[in-house]
Structures are given as structure tokens and as C-alpha cells.
């Protein structure tokens, strides 16, 4: 039985792991497991395509081949917020391209990684090609990066950590490949032609689902001034319906944030603002942050990503839409962008000027589908290539060209054969 099939067979146990270790709701756990399976099957299909030798046309008497080969030792560093999907996606990508892998999950989701590695070995993966390393991320990463054999580093996590890894890699004599996906100050732009109820539904799912612990989550809601108050009022009403509690219960909409440090960081951020709304009824036990809406005057009021169920809302003038897009670009991130408008001209203008990796129009801005919506951003949001896209596996490989002078063997046999025919 292959790895993807084993994941599906053990879905109930994996859901329990996600809920107990990471505080994920049942709905989010199921979606993540499906994504992990999609990664396995999509990357298998892509590998079967790209690892076929290509014969390139050249002069007669010469045979030219082009192929991809694995690089060697690859370090995979995965985050706690998607302990199944991202761990599986990154690890499988490194393995299926012919590399040996050291995989280092976040400390908060170590058991999920351990369980998945057991399934990989059960599926028939030779134990010599993978090692699960648990413990302090900085200590482990620094040690592995010093190894002369290191060829690839595949990382998903914070921008600060990505910069540290990048700096350490620059000290090496060799030039390993560094694939990083970080986060973003992701905006949703809403004009006066948008349907308010549709907007609010998508903001709730984009900003508060998974307790806002998605790198793609909506962090800033930019609403045209004509409908600002209406959108805000409906959104506050929708926020009041969100049920917080035990992630193992089907009735739970929002579970806890990952740990005490995350809770403190989010609460410290919220304290800086006075114009805000928060749900009042939250559990007293656990690391819970209520859905929070904060009014801000301008985008530059925010400098860093707040990784929790916090959405900031601001208004803009219709005549200053291009200025707004420039301000979004000036934030320096470029991961996801949401657009709600029923005017094609407006949508096309934003799409043409936004420096963002994934744009979502008249829908929520989370839940990129493997092979359909390849995921990844620009600038401070990551290096590319996009996960779940056709270029991802190639980045983890060496390219090799082989040119053979067949005439040196006494002539071009294939050409002579054609003449005789």
C-alpha cells in the first residue's frame, strides 16, 4: 500500500493527532489530510513526467540528452500550523526527486511528524534515505547547514528564521538551493459593487478559520468608504456567531492558538489599539484568542504579520484605488490578495498592478488546491517556486546534459539505416 493510501486509511487517528497536538478543528484537520494526499499524488505524477530523458535535436552524428537528477542531502524544516500537509508536501518533494532527507518538524507538532514517518516506512521507503530529527530548530539547522554534503534546504516558517538560514547558507563554500515560504500581510480589497454578505462570509473564513494561523490568512480588510460602515457592522455580527472551544467537537468553529507564547504576542499587539471589537464569550481554559476586528487609519500602521484570529479594517476612496495598491505593494510582502468587486475593470486594474503570488477574486483567500492553485509568494513572503505547482520539483534537482559524438564510433548508424530504407 502506498503512502497516500496509508494516510487515507489512518485518517481518523491523524485527525485526533491534529486536534490534540495542534488544536486543529475536525474540519481543518480533514482538509489538511486531503491536501497531504494531493501532494503525494500530484508530485508522483509530475516526477513521472520530468524524470524522462529528453533527446534534444542537434547535428547528425551527435546524440544529445537532457535529464534531471537528485542533488543529495536535503534539509526539510516544516511548521506547526500545517503539521500534516506541509510536512508531507516538502518531505515527499525532496524524496521523490532522488534526494536523501533530514526532516525537522516544528517542536509543537513533533508527534504528527513521527507518525507520518512511520507510515512512510510502512509504505516501503528505505530507512537509509530519511531521518526524522526532533529538538531545538536553531541548534539542529545550524549543525546540518555546516555539513559539506548539504544540497537543498526547504523551509516554511517565519521571515526572521528564513533570514537566519539564508545568512548561514551564504557562509558556505558551496551554494545550496534554498526554498523558503514565509508569511504575509495579506489584504482583501472590497469596492462598493461587492455583495456585503458574500464579503463577510469570505472574511470570516479567511481571517478567523484555523484561529487565523494560516500564512495565507486575511490580515487587512480594505473597504471602499461608501460601504465601510455596513461591511463592518455585518462582519461584527458574523463574528459573534463563531463558536470557540474544544477542537475535537464538530460544533467548534475556532480552536486555540498554538501555545502560550503565541497567545501573549497576539494579546500584546491587540493592546496597542483602542478602536476594536472582540467576541466576549471565550473558553477560560486553553490558549484562546477571540475573533478580533481592529480599525486602523492606514496600512503602514502594521509592520509585521500577526499570526492569529485578528483582522484589521481600513477604508479607502474609490478615486485612490491605485494608491491603495501601491501601499499594499509597499508592505513588502506578496503572498495572497483578495478582491471583491463585480466590475471587471476594477478587478483587472488590481490584478495588473498587485505584486502578489496568489490572487483570489470574489471568494475566500485561503485553501490553495494542489495542482490547481500553486501556492507561494514574492519578496518577504518567499523565494518560490510555488508548492503544488509544476516548477517545484525541478528546483530540487540538478540539470544534466550529455552529448555523445556517435560518429566517432564509425558513422551515424541511425542515418545509414534511414538511407538504406
C-alpha positions as CSV (number, residue, x, y, z in Angstrom):
1,X,0.0,0.0,0.0
2,X,1.5,3.4,-1.0
3,X,2.0,6.3,1.4
4,X,-1.1,8.3,0.2
5,X,-3.3,5.3,0.7
6,X,-1.9,4.8,4.2
7,X,-2.7,8.4,5.1
8,X,-6.3,7.9,4.0
9,X,-6.6,4.6,5.8
10,X,-5.5,6.2,9.0
11,X,-7.4,9.5,8.7
12,X,-9.3,9.1,12.0
13,X,-6.1,8.7,14.0
14,X,-4.4,11.6,12.2
15,X,-7.4,13.8,12.9
16,X,-7.0,13.1,16.6
17,X,-3.3,13.9,16.4
18,X,-4.1,17.3,14.7
19,X,-6.7,18.2,17.3
20,X,-4.8,17.2,20.4
21,X,-1.3,18.4,19.4
22,X,-2.0,21.4,17.3
23,X,-5.6,22.4,18.3
24,X,-7.0,22.0,14.8
25,X,-10.7,21.6,14.3
26,X,-12.0,18.5,12.8
27,X,-13.0,20.3,9.6
28,X,-9.5,21.8,9.2
29,X,-7.8,18.5,10.0
30,X,-9.8,16.7,7.3
31,X,-8.9,19.4,4.8
32,X,-5.3,19.2,5.6
33,X,-5.1,15.5,5.3
34,X,-6.7,15.7,1.9
35,X,-4.1,18.3,0.9
36,X,-1.3,15.9,2.0
37,X,-2.7,13.1,-0.1
38,X,-3.0,15.6,-3.0
39,X,0.7,16.5,-2.6
40,X,1.7,12.8,-2.8
41,X,-0.3,12.1,-5.9
42,X,0.5,15.3,-7.7
43,X,4.2,15.1,-7.1
44,X,4.3,11.5,-8.2
45,X,2.6,12.4,-11.5
46,X,5.0,15.3,-12.0
47,X,8.0,13.2,-11.2
48,X,7.0,10.7,-13.8
49,X,6.9,13.5,-16.4
50,X,10.1,15.4,-15.6
51,X,12.4,12.4,-15.0
52,X,12.1,11.1,-18.5
53,X,15.3,11.7,-20.5
54,X,14.8,14.2,-23.3
55,X,16.6,13.8,-26.6
56,X,17.5,17.3,-27.9
57,X,17.9,17.9,-31.7
58,X,21.5,18.5,-32.8
59,X,23.7,17.9,-35.9
60,X,23.9,14.4,-37.4
61,X,26.5,12.2,-35.8
62,X,25.7,13.6,-32.3
63,X,23.3,12.3,-29.6
64,X,22.2,15.0,-27.0
65,X,20.4,14.1,-23.9
66,X,19.0,16.3,-21.1
67,X,17.8,14.9,-17.8
68,X,17.2,15.8,-14.1
69,X,18.9,14.1,-11.3
70,X,18.7,14.3,-7.5
71,X,21.1,16.6,-5.7
72,X,21.8,14.8,-2.5
73,X,21.3,15.7,1.2
74,X,18.2,17.9,1.7
75,X,17.1,19.5,5.0
76,X,13.3,19.9,5.3
77,X,12.1,22.3,8.0
78,X,8.3,22.3,8.4
79,X,5.9,24.4,10.5
80,X,3.4,23.6,13.2
81,X,0.4,25.3,11.6
82,X,0.1,22.6,8.8
83,X,1.8,19.6,10.6
84,X,0.4,17.1,8.0
85,X,0.1,18.9,4.6
86,X,3.3,20.9,4.6
87,X,5.4,18.3,6.3
88,X,4.2,15.7,3.7
89,X,4.5,18.1,0.8
90,X,8.0,19.2,1.5
91,X,9.3,15.8,2.5
92,X,7.8,13.9,-0.4
93,X,9.0,16.5,-2.9
94,X,12.6,16.1,-1.6
95,X,12.4,12.3,-1.6
96,X,10.7,11.8,-5.0
97,X,13.4,13.9,-6.7
98,X,16.0,11.4,-5.6
99,X,17.4,13.1,-2.6
100,X,18.2,11.8,0.9
101,X,16.3,13.8,3.6
102,X,16.8,15.1,7.1
103,X,13.4,16.3,8.1
104,X,12.9,18.6,11.1
105,X,9.3,19.4,12.1
106,X,8.4,22.2,14.5
107,X,8.7,21.2,18.1
108,X,5.0,21.8,18.7
109,X,4.0,19.2,16.1
110,X,6.7,16.5,16.6
111,X,4.4,13.6,17.2
112,X,2.5,14.2,13.9
113,X,5.8,14.0,12.1
114,X,6.8,10.9,13.9
115,X,3.6,9.2,13.0
116,X,3.9,10.2,9.3
117,X,7.4,8.9,9.1
118,X,6.3,5.5,10.4
119,X,3.7,5.4,7.6
120,X,6.3,6.3,5.0
121,X,8.5,3.4,6.2
122,X,5.5,1.1,6.3
123,X,4.8,2.1,2.6
124,X,8.2,0.7,1.7
125,X,10.6,3.7,1.9
126,X,14.1,2.5,2.6
127,X,15.1,3.7,6.1
128,X,18.5,4.8,4.8
129,X,17.1,7.7,2.8
130,X,15.3,9.6,5.6
131,X,15.9,10.7,9.1
132,X,13.5,12.4,11.4
133,X,15.3,14.9,13.7
134,X,13.4,16.2,16.7
135,X,14.5,19.0,19.0
136,X,15.6,22.7,19.0
137,X,15.2,24.1,15.5
138,X,18.1,26.5,15.6
139,X,20.6,24.0,17.0
140,X,19.7,21.3,14.5
141,X,19.5,23.6,11.5
142,X,22.9,25.3,12.2
143,X,24.6,21.9,12.6
144,X,23.1,20.5,9.4
145,X,23.9,23.6,7.4
146,X,27.6,23.2,8.3
147,X,27.7,19.8,6.5
148,X,29.5,20.0,3.2
149,X,27.1,17.5,1.7
150,X,24.1,19.7,2.1
151,X,22.4,20.5,-1.3
152,X,18.9,21.7,-0.5
153,X,17.1,23.5,2.3
154,X,13.3,23.5,2.1
155,X,11.8,25.8,4.7
156,X,8.3,27.0,5.8
157,X,8.1,29.4,8.7
158,X,8.8,32.9,9.9
159,X,10.6,35.6,7.9
160,X,13.1,36.1,10.7
161,X,14.1,32.4,10.7
162,X,14.3,32.4,6.9
163,X,16.7,35.3,7.0
164,X,18.9,33.5,9.6
165,X,19.0,30.3,7.4
166,X,19.8,32.4,4.4
167,X,22.7,34.2,6.2
168,X,24.2,30.9,7.4
169,X,24.0,29.4,3.9
170,X,25.9,32.4,2.5
171,X,28.9,31.4,4.6
172,X,29.3,28.1,2.9
173,X,31.8,27.5,0.1
174,X,29.1,25.8,-2.0
175,X,25.7,27.3,-3.0
176,X,22.9,25.1,-1.7
177,X,19.4,25.6,-3.0
178,X,17.2,27.5,-0.6
179,X,13.4,27.2,-1.0
180,X,11.5,29.3,1.6
181,X,7.9,30.1,2.1
182,X,7.2,32.6,4.9
183,X,4.1,34.7,5.6
184,X,2.4,37.9,4.6
185,X,0.4,41.0,5.5
186,X,-2.3,39.8,3.2
187,X,-5.0,42.3,2.1
188,X,-8.6,41.9,0.8
189,X,-9.8,44.8,-1.3
190,X,-13.6,45.4,-1.4
191,X,-15.3,48.0,-3.6
192,X,-18.8,49.3,-3.4
193,X,-20.1,46.9,-6.1
194,X,-19.3,43.9,-3.9
195,X,-22.1,41.9,-2.2
196,X,-21.7,42.6,1.6
197,X,-22.9,39.2,2.8
198,X,-20.6,37.4,0.4
199,X,-17.7,39.6,1.5
200,X,-18.3,39.0,5.2
201,X,-18.6,35.2,4.7
202,X,-15.2,35.2,3.0
203,X,-13.6,37.5,5.5
204,X,-14.7,35.2,8.4
205,X,-13.2,32.1,6.7
206,X,-10.1,33.9,5.5
207,X,-9.4,35.8,8.7
208,X,-10.6,33.5,11.6
209,X,-10.6,30.0,10.3
210,X,-7.8,27.9,11.9
211,X,-7.7,30.6,14.5
212,X,-6.1,32.8,11.9
213,X,-3.0,30.6,11.9
214,X,-2.5,30.4,8.1
215,X,0.2,32.3,6.2
216,X,-2.5,33.0,3.6
217,X,-5.0,34.5,6.0
218,X,-6.6,37.9,5.5
219,X,-4.8,40.3,7.8
220,X,-6.1,43.6,6.4
221,X,-9.6,44.4,5.0
222,X,-9.6,47.4,2.8
223,X,-13.1,48.6,2.2
224,X,-14.3,51.4,-0.1
225,X,-15.6,54.2,2.2
226,X,-19.2,54.2,0.8
227,X,-19.8,50.7,2.2
228,X,-17.3,50.7,5.1
229,X,-19.8,51.0,8.0
230,X,-22.2,48.5,6.5
231,X,-19.5,45.9,6.0
232,X,-18.1,46.5,9.4
233,X,-21.5,46.1,11.1
234,X,-22.3,42.9,9.3
235,X,-18.9,41.5,10.0
236,X,-19.2,42.1,13.7
237,X,-22.5,40.3,13.7
238,X,-21.0,37.3,11.9
239,X,-18.0,37.3,14.3
240,X,-20.5,36.9,17.2
241,X,-21.7,33.6,15.7
242,X,-18.3,32.0,15.8
243,X,-18.1,29.2,18.4
244,X,-14.8,28.8,20.2
245,X,-13.9,25.7,22.1
246,X,-12.7,22.1,22.0
247,X,-11.3,21.4,18.5
248,X,-12.4,17.8,18.8
249,X,-16.0,18.8,18.8
250,X,-17.8,19.2,15.4
251,X,-19.6,22.3,16.7
252,X,-16.3,24.2,17.2
253,X,-15.5,26.9,14.6
254,X,-12.3,28.3,16.1
255,X,-9.9,26.4,18.3
256,X,-7.0,27.6,20.4
257,X,-3.8,29.2,19.2
258,X,-0.7,27.0,19.3
259,X,0.9,27.9,22.6
260,X,1.3,30.5,25.4
261,X,3.9,32.5,23.5
262,X,1.6,32.9,20.6
263,X,-1.2,34.0,22.9
264,X,1.0,36.6,24.6
265,X,2.2,38.0,21.3
266,X,-1.3,38.4,19.9
267,X,-2.7,40.0,23.0
268,X,0.3,42.4,23.2
269,X,-0.5,43.5,19.6
270,X,-4.2,44.0,20.3
271,X,-3.5,46.2,23.4
272,X,-1.9,48.8,21.1
273,X,-5.2,49.7,19.6
274,X,-8.4,51.3,21.0
275,X,-10.9,51.0,18.2
276,X,-11.6,47.3,18.1
277,X,-14.2,44.6,18.6
278,X,-13.7,41.2,20.2
279,X,-16.0,38.3,20.9
280,X,-16.8,38.2,24.6
281,X,-17.5,34.6,25.3
282,X,-14.3,32.6,25.1
283,X,-13.2,29.5,27.0
284,X,-11.3,30.1,30.2
285,X,-9.0,27.1,29.8
286,X,-6.6,27.0,26.9
287,X,-4.8,29.4,24.6
288,X,-7.8,31.1,23.1
289,X,-7.9,34.4,21.3
290,X,-11.4,35.7,20.4
291,X,-12.0,36.8,16.8
292,X,-10.8,40.4,16.7
293,X,-11.5,43.3,14.4
294,X,-9.2,46.3,14.7
295,X,-9.8,49.6,12.9
296,X,-6.7,51.3,11.5
297,X,-6.1,54.6,9.7
298,X,-3.5,53.4,7.2
299,X,-1.8,50.2,6.1
300,X,1.6,51.5,7.3
301,X,0.3,51.2,10.9
302,X,1.2,47.5,10.5
303,X,4.8,46.3,10.1
304,X,4.7,42.6,10.8
305,X,2.3,39.7,10.4
306,X,0.1,38.9,13.4
307,X,-0.4,35.2,13.4
308,X,-3.8,34.8,14.9
309,X,-7.6,35.5,14.5
310,X,-7.1,39.2,14.1
311,X,-8.3,41.2,11.1
312,X,-7.5,44.9,10.7
313,X,-10.0,47.0,8.7
314,X,-9.4,50.3,6.9
315,X,-11.3,52.5,4.4
316,X,-10.2,53.9,1.1
317,X,-11.6,56.3,-1.5
318,X,-12.6,54.9,-4.9
319,X,-10.5,57.6,-6.6
320,X,-7.4,56.4,-4.8
321,X,-7.6,52.7,-5.7
322,X,-4.2,52.8,-7.5
323,X,-2.6,54.5,-4.4
324,X,-4.0,51.7,-2.2
325,X,-2.5,49.1,-4.5
326,X,0.9,50.9,-4.2
327,X,0.6,50.9,-0.4
328,X,-0.2,47.2,-0.4
329,X,2.9,46.5,-2.5
330,X,5.0,48.8,-0.2
331,X,4.2,46.5,2.7
332,X,7.0,44.3,1.2
333,X,5.1,41.1,1.4
334,X,3.5,39.4,-1.6
335,X,1.7,36.2,-0.7
336,X,-2.1,36.4,-1.1
337,X,-4.6,39.1,-2.1
338,X,-8.4,39.0,-2.1
339,X,-10.5,41.1,-4.4
340,X,-14.3,41.6,-4.1
341,X,-15.7,43.5,-7.0
342,X,-18.3,42.9,-9.7
343,X,-16.6,45.4,-12.0
344,X,-14.2,43.8,-14.4
345,X,-12.2,47.0,-15.0
346,X,-11.6,47.3,-11.3
347,X,-10.5,43.6,-11.0
348,X,-8.2,43.8,-14.0
349,X,-6.6,47.0,-12.7
350,X,-5.8,45.5,-9.3
351,X,-4.5,42.2,-10.8
352,X,-2.3,44.1,-13.2
353,X,-0.6,46.1,-10.5
354,X,-0.5,43.9,-7.5
355,X,2.8,42.3,-6.7
356,X,1.4,39.1,-5.1
357,X,1.8,35.4,-5.7
358,X,-1.8,34.2,-5.2
359,X,-4.8,36.4,-6.1
360,X,-8.4,35.3,-5.2
361,X,-11.4,37.1,-6.8
362,X,-14.8,37.1,-5.3
363,X,-14.0,34.1,-3.0
364,X,-12.1,33.5,0.2
365,X,-8.3,33.8,0.1
366,X,-7.2,30.5,1.8
367,X,-7.1,26.9,0.9
368,X,-5.0,26.8,-2.2
369,X,-5.6,23.5,-4.1
370,X,-2.5,21.4,-5.0
371,X,-2.0,21.3,-8.8
372,X,-4.8,23.8,-9.4
373,X,-3.7,26.9,-7.4
374,X,0.1,26.5,-6.9
375,X,1.0,28.4,-3.7
376,X,3.8,30.8,-2.9
377,X,4.7,34.5,-2.9
378,X,7.2,37.2,-3.6
379,X,9.6,39.4,-1.7
380,X,9.4,38.9,2.0
381,X,6.8,36.1,1.5
382,X,9.2,33.6,0.0
383,X,11.6,32.6,-2.7
384,X,9.4,30.4,-4.9
385,X,8.9,28.1,-6.7
386,X,5.2,27.5,-5.8
387,X,4.3,24.5,-3.7
388,X,1.9,22.2,-5.6
389,X,3.0,23.6,-8.9
390,X,4.8,22.3,-12.0
391,X,8.2,24.0,-11.2
392,X,8.6,22.9,-7.6
393,X,10.3,19.5,-8.1
394,X,12.7,20.9,-10.6
395,X,14.3,23.3,-8.1
396,X,15.4,20.3,-6.0
397,X,17.3,18.7,-8.9
398,X,20.5,19.1,-10.9
399,X,20.1,19.5,-14.6
400,X,22.5,17.4,-16.7
401,X,23.3,17.5,-20.4
402,X,25.1,14.5,-22.1
403,X,26.5,15.0,-25.6
404,X,27.8,11.9,-27.4
405,X,29.7,12.0,-30.6
406,X,28.2,8.9,-32.2
407,X,30.2,9.5,-35.4
408,X,33.4,8.6,-33.5
409,X,32.1,5.0,-33.4
410,X,32.3,4.7,-37.2
411,X,29.5,6.7,-38.5
412,X,25.9,7.6,-37.7
413,X,24.2,4.2,-37.7
414,X,20.7,5.7,-37.5
415,X,21.4,7.9,-40.5
416,X,22.8,5.0,-42.5
417,X,19.7,3.0,-41.6
418,X,17.4,5.7,-42.9
419,X,19.4,5.8,-46.2
420,X,19.1,2.0,-46.7
421,X,15.4,2.2,-46.1
